Amino acid sequence: MNKLFKSATMIALVVFGAISVESCKKGEEDPGLTLRSRDGRLSGTWVMKSTSMTSEETTDYDDPDPDFDGDRVESASTYSESWDGTAYTRTETSSSKDDDGDSYASEESLSGGVYSSEDSWTSGGTTVSDESEGTYTASMEAEYTFEKDGTFTMKRKKTLSITMEESDADFGYDLTTVSSMTEDETVTGTWAWLGGNDADEIDNEERVALWFDDYMATETEEEDYDYTDTDDDDFYDWNEDDETNVSESTLTFKGKSTEPDEIWSLVMLRNTEMKVVVEGSYDSEYTSKNTNTSDGSSVSFTQRQQSKGSYMAEINFEKQ
């Protein structure tokens, strides 16, 4: 009887343990069996291995003055970006249309080390285009450290350098233009698990919310113009036109909102691997009023614009 009782107890413990272990599976790609809690798996330093993101936005504008042609009435943009740990790609498009039918479109692409852009303007049924091509190098990195006390630190950095070549035989010069950009972000804040939602079929602790306490972003841009004089005319020496322009901007703020700054859906949370999806949408309306006064008389007009957009990013991490 005692042996039977012990056997039954052991079976119950094994079954209960299996249920407890299985309940740790929250994301679609979570491990089926794990002995570590979700706090234990999330805590530590995570390095980004790859990422991809897409976004789109459309904006409609009220025509502030129907009697005047040339006001913008609509615009649209799309953006996609990816980094696989080695290669960086990006595609960005934008377009706008005026109330007189004139339009503008732009497309910029970075893929396989080749940079290309095309701008086109259409007016009165005539379209004029301008194309350019060059080469680029780029890199992205990100590191998140989650502490068990509910705090986190994030560091992100992106660099991009585009090189354009131009030659003008009539004026006698070759020009190499290098446009470089570096973005650095540092964030400290707090994190917490979010509860489940039966209506959306979201499990408890499937999502984690991040609140930013201190945010700092620095962006540095540099333009290098390298001229080479290519003719025998001593009248003008293009080599003396070399120029470098550098600009730097810094943005800082302290978070005060009770709403999370980011919400991560953890598709996979393993001991050394994590896959995160961040997505959202927005629908905003903005109204501006302008008054012009001339010779004692004033003319006022109000313009309303409504923007709708969505974004989605997927990030793969590896634990250090």
N, C-alpha and C positions, 0 to 999 in steps of 0.2 A: 504493500500500500504506500509506503514511504517512497519507494522507487518510482511508482506510478505518479505520485504527486509531484516529485521532482521533475519527471519527464514532461508532465503537462505544463509545469511552470516554465521549463526551458522552452517548450514550443511556443507558449504564449509570449515569452520575451522576444523570441526570434521573430514572430509575426508582428508584434508591436514595433520592434526595431526596424523591420523592413518597411512598415507603414510610415514610421517617422523619417527614415532616410528618403523614401520616395516623395514625401511631402516637400522636400527641399527643391524639387524640380519645379521651377516657375516659368522660365523662358522656354521657347520652342526647342532650343538646342542645349538646354541645361543637361548636366550629367544625370543619368538615372539613379546612380548610387554615389553617395558622398557622405563622409563622416564629419565634414566641416560645415559650420553654420554659414548663412549668407553674410553675416557680419564678418566672419573670419575670412571668407573668400574675397570679399570686397576690400577689406583693409589691406593697405600696402601701397606700393608705387606701381603705377601702370604706364607703360610707354606705348604710344600709338604706332601701330604697324602699317595700317592703311586706312584710307577714308575716302568717301565719295559723298557729294551733296548736290542737290538740285533745288532751284527756286524759280518762281515765276510771279509776275505782277502785272496787273492791268489797271489803268487809271482813266476815268472819264471826267472831263471838265465841262462845266456849264459855259456857254458862250457869253462873256460879259457884255459884249457890244455887237449885236447882230448886224449893225450897219457898217462895221469895220471888218475887213478881211485880214486874215493873218493870225488870228488867235488859235492857240492849240486846243483841240477838243478831245483828243485821245492819245494815249501812249501805252506801250507794252514792252516788257523786257523778260528775258529768260537768262538763267545762269546755271552752269554745271561745272563742277570741279572734282578732280580725283587725284589721289596720290597712293601708289601701291608700294611705297617704301623705296622705290628707285625712280620711277617715272611720274612726271606731273603733267596733267592735261587740263585744259579749261576751254570752255566755249561760252561766249556772251553775246547776246543779241539785244537790240533795242530798236524801237520804231516809234514814230509819232506822226500825227496827221493834223493839219490846220483846217479851219472852217471853209477855206477857199479851195480845198482839194489838194493842196501841196503836201508833200510827205517827205520824211527822212527815215532812212534805215541804216543800221550799222551792225556789222558782225565781226567779232574778233575770235580767233582760234589759236590755241597753243597745243600742239600735238607732235610727238616724235621729234622734239627739238626744233620744230619749224613754227615760227610765228607768222600769222597772216591776218590782215584786216581789210575790210572793204566798207566804204561809206558811199551812200547814194542819195541824191536829192532829186525829187521829181516836182516840176513846176510847169503848169500849162501844157501838160502832156509830154514834156521833154525830161529825160532822166540823164543826170550827169553822175559818173562814178569815179571813185578814187581808190586805188588798191595799193597795198604795200606788203612787203614780205621781209622776214629776217630770221634770226635764230634766237634761241633762248635757253637758259638754264634755270632750274628752280628746285627748291627743297621745302619740305614741311616737317615739323616735329612737334610733339605734344607730350606732356608728362603730367599725370594726375596722381596725387598722393592722398589717400583716404585714411583718416585716423579713426580708431574705434570710439573716440570721444565725440564723434559727430562733426569734426572739422575736416576741411580739405584745402589743398594748395594745387593750383593749376598753372603750368607754364606752357605757352604756345609760341612758335616762331615760324614765320614763312619768309622765304627770300625768292626774289624773281629778278632776272637780268635779261633784257632784250637788246640785241645788237642789230642795228640797221646799217646797210651799206648804200652809199649814194655816190654817183660819179657824174660830173658835168664837164664835158670836153670843151664846150663853148667858153666857159669861164676859167677852165683850167684847174680843177681841183677834184680830189676824192675826199669823201667825208664818211667817217665811222662814228655813229652815235650809239652810245651805250646808256640805256635807261635802267637803273637799278632801284629796287624797293625792298625794304626789310620791315617786317611787322613783328613786334614783340608784345606779348600779353602776359600779365601775371595777375592771378586772381586768388584771393583767400576767402573762405566762407564756411558755411555749414551745410551738412547733408542729412537726409532722413529718408527712410523707407516710406512709401505711400501705400495706403490700404487698397484692397481689392474693389472691384466693381462688377457685379453680376450682370448688369445690363450690357456692358461692353466686354464681358468675359475676360476681365483682367484679374489675375490672382493677387492675393496679398503679397507684398514685397516683390512684385514683378517690376515695379518702377521705383526709381530713386529721384528725389528732388534736390536741386542745388540752389542755395541762396548765396549771392555774392555780397560779401562784406566790404572788401577793398578791391578795386579794379584799377589797373593801370595798363594802358596801351601806348606804345611808342611806334611811330611810323617815320622812317627815314627814306627820303627819295634823293637820288643823285642822277644828274644828267652830264655825261662827258661827251664833248664834241672834239674829235680829233681830225684836223684837216691836213691834207697832203697836197702841196702845190705840184701840178703835173705839167705845166708849160714852161717854156724858156723865157717867157716875158717877165722882165724884172719890174714891170710897172706895179704889180701887186703881189705880195708874198702871203699866200693863204696859210702857210705854216704858223703865222703869228695870230691866227684867229682861234687857236685852241682855247677851249673854255670848259670849266666845270662849275655846275650849280648844285648846291646841296640845300635841302630843306628838311626840317624835322618838326614833328608835332607830337604832343603828348596829351592823352586824355585820361583823367582820373575821376573816380567818383566812389562814394560810399553807399552801399545798398541799404535801403530803408524799407523796401516793400515787403509786405507779408506774403505776396505771391512769389512762387519760385522763379528764378531767372532761367533755369533750364529744367526739363523733366526728361530723364533717360528711361527708355524701355529696354530692359536687359534681355535681349534675345538669347544670350548665352552668358553664364557666369560659372566658369570652372576655376580650379585652383590657380591656373596660370594663364588662362585665356578669358577674354570678355568681348562680347559683341554688343554694341549699343546702337539704338535707333532713336534719333531726335527728330520730331516732326511737329508741324503746327500750321495754322492758317490765321489770316486776319482780314478784317473788313473795316476800313476806317474812312471817316469823312472829315474833310477840312474845308472851312469857309474863310475867305479873306475879303476884306473891304478896303478899297483904295479910293482916295479923294485927291483930285488934281485941281489946284486953284491957279487961275491966270486972269490978270486984269480985273480982279475983284469978283469974278464968277467961279463957282466950284462945280465940278462934275464928279459924281461918285458912281462907282460900280462895285458889285459884289460878285465874287466867283466862288463856286462850290466845286470841289473835286472829291471823287470817291475812288479809293484804291482797294483792290482785292488781291490777295496773294497767298501763296503757300510755299512751304519749304520742307525738305526732308534730308537728313544726313545719316549715314551709317559709318560707324567707327569701329575698327578692330584693334584691340589692345593685347599686349603681352605683359605679364607681370615680371618685374625685375627680381 
